[in-house]
Amino acid sequence: MRQYQQITLNDRGTEKTFFIQEMSALQAQRFLIKGLSILAQCGILNQQIDPNNLGDAAGALSGALFDAPLSNVGAVDPGRIDELVSELLGCCSYIADGQKFELNSESRINTYIEDLKTLFELEKTAFTMTFNFLPDAMKSENPAKPRKEAKTLTMKA
């Protein structure tokens, strides 16, 4: 069973609840391959990755997506990164009045999320939950840890 969690984030002064579910194994594999391919084509992926260590591959992608220096921004086609971001947000739903609203379109994202920090936190949580085999040092940077059952965490974004 895929992991999921419910988190509460402060989105410009409003507490909002989100449901995040990890990607399926096949979707995660495709995401990882697509992401590493983008980085390699842009010349950003400059480290050797052990093909037998998925943690290395996911760690390289995590670093590029969430910790990369701004100098790399010009090397990547925004449309290609947008594909990855859309996949991450596809793991997320906004919860209001007991209903889930999937964040699977630009219109829904713009309707339910106002703050860039909220968007970033959802993306990072979806990534960390899916690639939960990352080294502990990388996971500790994300205060929203994966959980097997729904829990509510309160964080300020």
Secondary structure, DSSP 4 states (H G I P E B T S, - for coil): ---EEEEEEEETTEEEEEEEEPPPHHHHHHHHHHHHHHHHHHT---S---TT-HHHHHHHHHIIIII--GGGGGGS-HHHHHHHHHHHHTTEEEEETTEEEE--SHHHHHHH---HHHHHHHHHHHHHHHTTTS-HHHHTT-SS---SS--EEEEE-
